[in-house]
């Protein structure tokens, strides 16, 4: 999966421009509907409503961007940890197999050695009884 690419910032720009356009639309509509109203109050009121909304939208975008970045890094970390655990298991399995093969080989060598020693013992003829020892009196 990997780490996501760096954001371009275009969603932020479009959100701000959209909200500015919406605010301008509201101002013009209110001034059209109520031409006798003070434009400064209307502009201030719309700006007071649009500014926190823009801030909230930008915060939402930043939170989503951070979540995507963290999830990407977490997925990458989990993938790397899984690969490392698999490699560790492979190494441990190979080491255990080597120990097992050494034990099997040692058992075979011991069996072959034992058989060879038994065969040598059979081939050697027993010597005749030694002469009795003479003791001086």
SVG drawing of the C-alpha trace seen along z (x, -y; Angstrom):
<svg xmlns="http://www.w3.org/2000/svg" viewBox="-37 -52 98 125">
<polyline fill="none" stroke="black" stroke-width="0.4" points="0.0,0.0 2.7,-2.5 2.7,-6.1 0.2,-8.3 1.5,-11.2 1.8,-14.7 -1.5,-16.6 -1.5,-19.5 -3.7,-21.9 -6.3,-22.2 -9.2,-21.0 -8.4,-23.8 -8.4,-26.5 -11.6,-25.2 -13.3,-25.1 -12.3,-28.7 -13.3,-30.0 -16.6,-28.1 -17.4,-29.6 -16.4,-33.1 -18.7,-32.7 -21.5,-31.5 -21.0,-34.4 -21.0,-36.9 -24.2,-35.3 -25.8,-35.6 -24.8,-39.2 -26.2,-40.1 -29.4,-38.2 -30.0,-39.9 -29.2,-43.3 -31.6,-42.6 -34.4,-41.5 -33.9,-44.3 -32.4,-47.3 -33.1,-49.7 -30.9,-47.6 -27.4,-48.8 -24.9,-46.9 -22.2,-47.0 -24.4,-45.1 -25.3,-42.5 -21.7,-42.0 -20.6,-41.7 -23.4,-39.2 -22.6,-37.0 -18.9,-37.2 -19.6,-36.2 -21.4,-33.1 -19.0,-32.2 -15.7,-32.7 -16.2,-29.9 -17.7,-27.7 -14.6,-28.1 -12.4,-27.4 -14.4,-24.2 -14.2,-22.9 -10.5,-23.5 -10.0,-21.8 -12.1,-18.8 -9.9,-18.6 -6.7,-18.7 -8.1,-16.0 -9.0,-13.8 -5.5,-14.4 -3.8,-13.5 -5.9,-10.4 -5.0,-9.2 -1.3,-9.8 -1.4,-8.0 -3.3,-5.1 -0.9,-4.8 2.1,-4.8 0.4,-2.4 -0.4,0.0 3.2,-0.3 4.4,0.4 2.1,3.5 3.3,4.8 7.0,4.4 6.4,6.0 4.6,8.9 7.5,9.4 10.0,9.2 8.1,11.8 7.9,14.1 11.6,13.8 12.3,14.4 10.1,17.5 12.0,18.7 15.3,18.3 14.2,20.0 12.7,22.9 15.9,23.3 17.9,23.3 15.6,26.0 15.9,28.1 19.7,27.8 19.7,28.9 17.4,31.8 19.6,32.9 22.7,32.8 21.0,35.1 19.9,37.5 23.3,37.5 24.9,38.1 22.6,41.0 23.4,42.5 27.2,42.0 26.8,43.6 25.0,46.6 27.5,47.0 30.4,46.8 28.7,49.3 28.1,51.7 31.8,51.3 33.1,52.0 30.8,55.1 32.1,56.3 35.7,55.8 35.1,57.7 33.7,60.6 36.6,60.8 39.2,60.9 39.6,64.4 40.0,64.9 43.5,65.7 44.2,69.0 44.5,69.0 47.7,67.6 50.1,70.0 49.9,70.2 52.2,68.0 55.1,69.5 55.7,68.3 58.9,68.9 59.0,70.4"/>
</svg>
